[in-house]
């Protein structure tokens, strides 16, 4: 049986409210180390559009529907930013041999208010809403923190 490797192209979705509170979720696969992050996930197939990846990941990781036909359709915005970074050594085994970097496309999902979140316990153990500057301080990823700090300028 051939191992299915992750595609080294992903999305990062900063979920935030009109008053600039940001949703952070804690990864389940980091043991006692609290790895807080925004919604993130890899493409399921090479030609999957990043917008579709972002809609799917938001739904899978938070239970929030923002795809076509949902009340939040149109609230998910492509920020036209990409980050390329070295994949953390602890997760390299998920990628094909020789793959060392990932490119992520950054999106923002602006909500009218904080919404209840339904986590996938396989992926995340907790969530919290924080003012954007506090959320940026809690992120383990520098690129995620930088994206969070941009909510003030990206918000209409």
C-alpha positions in Angstrom: 0.0 0.0 0.0 1.4 3.4 -1.0 1.5 6.0 1.7 -0.5 9.2 1.0 1.7 12.2 1.7 0.5 15.6 2.5 0.7 18.2 -0.2 3.1 21.0 0.8 0.5 23.7 -0.1 -1.8 24.8 2.6 -4.0 27.6 3.9 -4.0 29.7 7.0 -7.4 31.3 8.0 -7.5 34.0 10.6 -11.0 33.9 12.1 -11.8 37.2 13.7 -14.8 39.4 14.7 -15.7 43.0 13.9 -14.2 44.1 17.2 -11.0 42.3 16.2 -11.2 39.3 18.6 -9.3 36.4 17.1 -10.1 32.6 17.4 -7.1 30.4 18.3 -7.3 26.6 18.5 -4.9 24.4 20.4 -3.3 21.5 18.5 -4.0 18.0 19.9 -0.7 16.4 18.6 1.8 18.4 20.6 1.5 16.8 24.0 1.9 19.1 27.0 3.3 21.9 24.8 0.4 24.4 24.1 0.6 25.0 20.3 -2.0 27.7 19.6 -2.8 28.6 16.0 -5.4 29.8 13.6 -7.3 27.4 11.3 -4.8 25.8 8.9 -4.7 22.8 6.6 -3.3 21.3 3.5 -4.9 20.9 0.1 -6.6 17.5 -0.4 -5.5 17.4 -4.1 -3.0 19.4 -6.2 -5.4 21.5 -8.2 -7.8 22.2 -5.3 -8.4 26.0 -5.3 -7.1 27.6 -2.1 -10.5 29.2 -1.4 -12.1 25.7 -1.4 -9.3 24.4 0.9 -10.0 27.4 3.3 -13.7 26.8 3.4 -13.2 23.1 4.0 -10.7 23.6 6.8 -12.8 26.2 8.6 -15.7 23.7 8.6 -13.6 20.7 9.6 -11.7 22.5 12.4 -14.4 24.8 13.8 -17.8 23.7 12.5 -18.3 27.2 11.1 -19.8 27.1 7.6 -18.5 29.8 5.3 -18.9 28.2 1.9 -21.4 29.0 -0.9 -25.0 29.2 0.3 -24.0 29.7 4.0 -24.9 32.8 6.0 -21.2 33.6 6.0 -20.6 33.2 2.3 -18.5 36.1 1.1 -17.0 36.7 4.6 -14.0 34.6 3.8 -11.4 36.8 2.1 -8.2 35.9 0.3 -5.6 38.3 1.7 -3.3 37.7 -1.3 -0.4 36.8 1.0 1.7 33.6 0.9 4.2 32.3 3.4 6.9 29.7 2.6 8.5 28.1 5.6 10.5 25.1 6.7 8.3 22.3 7.9 8.8 21.5 11.6 10.9 18.4 11.9 8.3 16.7 14.1 5.9 16.8 11.0 8.3 16.0 8.1 7.3 12.3 8.0 3.8 13.4 6.8 5.4 14.7 3.5 7.1 12.9 0.6 10.9 12.3 1.1 12.8 15.4 0.2 10.0 17.9 0.9 11.2 20.4 3.5 9.1 23.5 2.9 5.4 24.4 2.7 3.7 27.3 1.1 0.5 28.6 2.8 -2.0 31.0 1.4 -3.5 33.5 4.0 -7.2 34.2 4.3 -9.3 36.1 6.8 -12.8 35.1 7.9 -14.6 38.1 9.4 -17.5 37.2 11.7 -20.1 39.6 13.1 -19.7 38.2 16.6 -17.8 35.4 18.4 -19.5 32.1 17.3 -19.5 28.8 19.2 -16.9 26.4 17.9 -17.1 22.7 17.4 -13.6 21.2 17.5 -12.5 18.0 15.9 -10.9 16.3 19.0 -8.5 14.4 16.8 -7.0 17.7 15.7 -7.6 20.3 18.5 -8.3 20.2 22.2 -9.3 23.8 23.1 -10.3 27.1 21.6 -10.2 30.7 22.8 -11.2 34.1 21.6 -8.7 36.8 22.3 -8.1 40.4 21.3 -5.9 40.3 18.2 -2.7 41.5 19.8 -3.0 38.8 22.6 -3.8 36.1 20.0 -0.6 37.0 18.1 1.5 36.7 21.3 0.0 33.2 21.9 0.8 31.7 18.4 3.7 29.3 18.1 4.1 30.2 14.4 5.7 33.6 13.6 3.9 33.7 10.2 0.6 33.1 11.9 1.3 35.8 14.5 2.1 38.2 11.7 -1.1 37.4 9.9 -3.1 38.0 13.1 -1.5 41.4 13.5 -2.8 42.3 10.1 -6.5 42.0 11.0 -6.7 45.7 12.0 -5.6 46.8 8.5 -7.5 44.0 6.6 -10.8 44.6 8.4 -13.2 46.8 6.3 
